[in-house]
Amino acid sequence: MTWKGEVWLLLTWLFPASGDSHRPFPPRISAIRNPAFDARVWLIIEPMSTGSVCPKCGGTGFIIVEGASVSGAKPCDCRFQGKAERMETRAQIPALYRNASFDNFVVPGPENPIARRDLTTVLLNVKNYVRDFPNPSRPGLLLIGEPGTGKTHLAVAAVRKIVEKGFECLFWDYQTLLNSIKRGYDPASNSSDREAYHDALDAEVLLLDDLGAHRVTDWVEDTVTSIITDRCNRQKALIATTNVPDADAGINVLQKNVALDKFEHRRTLAEQIGPRARSRLFEMCTVIKMPQVDDYRVRKARTF
């Protein structure tokens, strides 16, 4: 059955025929675990439980239209009021970044012209990604660089703009996602843990923050490869941030140990997530290298 047919089943339950007002929830609907369907159904159900009750539809999101021989339902205007705000809430953006935007992204001042130029270029490139979204040939975005360069702020700012364009997005911290997926194998775990893996696969837009920040095991490598490969094959957008270096992105994989006065190898992105996942990530993503700048969190604090 198509999602339209499934929605119609739901509507016939919401607006039953006379004398049929106590029917159980349709089994076909209650058993569904289809995120694309869920997102559409949520637009119908959500007005019932949020905000004031619409006087036109009574909070159902639909207006019943009576015809000569048939009646039907049409969308009420209230369904689209505050839609972006509700979608942003469902994106599960952490409170710390909930107001992150392109407008409040802080670039270095004129006293540091090179860093100011480089970070402004990065900001423009991320804006261009959002402007061109969706782009099936390059559906993803990878922000790579040292800690404190503003990667998460820019990634969330991009997601919030994409939400405004009508796309459902989902934020996951990399370590939290892997921990949730692992707990999901436990029969005693809650439903959100069991659904974490499928949510990461099926979200219209997935934001993975701090990619590679997890102890590497065969299970981690296989899980990450599965998620990235699936999204790449289906041309589903993936926005990722990472502190892990990669030579092809222009990040130095050697680091000087001052105490020993020698250079040491830093674990690379391929070593942290696996070469297959890394290859697919570069295939599907616009890769943006973050410049070396003062710690973004410190720089932002100076503006207050």
Secondary structure, DSSP 8 states (H G I E B T S, - for coil): --HHHHHHHHHHHHS--TT-TT----HHHHT---HHHHHHHHHHHGGGTSSS--TTTTTSSEEEEE-SS-EEEEE-GGGGTTHHHHHHHHTT--GGGTT--STT-----TTSHHHHHHHHHHHHHHHHHHHH---TTS-EEEEE-STTSSHHHHHHHHHHHHHHTT--EEEEEHHHHHHHHHHTTSTTS-HHHHHHHHHHHH-SEEEEETTT-S---HHHHHHHHHHHHHHHHTT-EEEEEE-S--GGGT---EEEETTTTEEEE---HHHHH-HHHHHHHHHHEEEEE----S-HHHHHHTT-
